[in-house]
């Protein structure tokens, strides 16, 4: 299965990208909510939508997805 088959093709909104960034930094849902000025419940909903859009199952996969796209050249130097 190729990466393009594994991950969804829909692009996260700007707000969803902010949530992804914060989750990838290791923040908990409550901390993400405080950062973006919403509730923990709304963050959980964002994460469900993000996982669906990207074809992911959990925050670990989300953090790995984020890191892989943040520095694609990192894989070339190893």
Buried (B, 14 or more C-beta within 10 A) or exposed (E): EEEEEEBBEEEBEEEBEBBBBBBBEEBEBEBBBBBBEBEBEBBEEBBEBBBEBBBBEEBEBBBEBBEEEEEEEEEEEE
